[in-house]
């Protein structure tokens, strides 16, 4: 008698099933990392935390002998795409619970400063009142003392949450094209415009 999961898996050697070159590679779980599957929920736990994600459709996932493998359940290119997507997501989760992710933001502008009070980040960005931003669960913030409040370092295990958090903070005051004032990712190159005064002076 076959289980529902076995019924969803493609037959071995089925030529209609295409495999992604990246997706067919197993995700190897290092020592100290555990993973499991509850229906369509994939759970992984490591030294940096624990993450849970609902699996994309059209794939099955197997956790066995310290490895996670992804198999498409539909033929053609779509099956390979879902396999590659799922493998990439699970690999990102593994990196998150073992190494974690870091996003560094830089505040550029006179009087622009950041201060952490509890789990709320307070930003002085040239507005009439400071911007209060509660940090999402699982995201930690550090403001180096020697930066005088102009550097914000975010760390966390969830790649998507980290990206959304950094983007939201940057969105409070994106870099201006004239002078470059605002919040930018560290190392981000901001294309600055010359401005009317510079154009007038160059004539």
Number of C-alpha atoms within 10 A of each C-alpha: 4 6 7 8 13 11 10 15 16 18 12 7 7 9 10 13 20 19 22 21 10 14 21 17 15 16 18 16 20 12 9 9 18 16 19 16 16 8 9 14 12 19 17 20 19 22 13 19 17 20 18 16 14 12 19 14 14 19 23 20 20 15 18 12 8 14 15 19 19 24 26 28 22 20 16 14 14 17 22 25 18 24 30 22 19 24 24 15 14 22 16 17 26 27 16 25 21 20 15 19 20 18 18 17 21 22 27 20 17 11 12 20 22 23 20 18 10 9 14 15 20 17 23 20 22 16 10 7 10 16 17 15 16 14 16 14 9 14 17 15 20 15 20 12 9 8 13 12 20 22 24 25 16 20 18 24 27 23 19 12 15 22 15 12 19 20 17 13 18 18 13 14 18 17 23 16 14 13 15 17 20 21 26 25 19 14 9 10 10 15 12 13 12 11 11 10 8 10 9 8 7 7 5
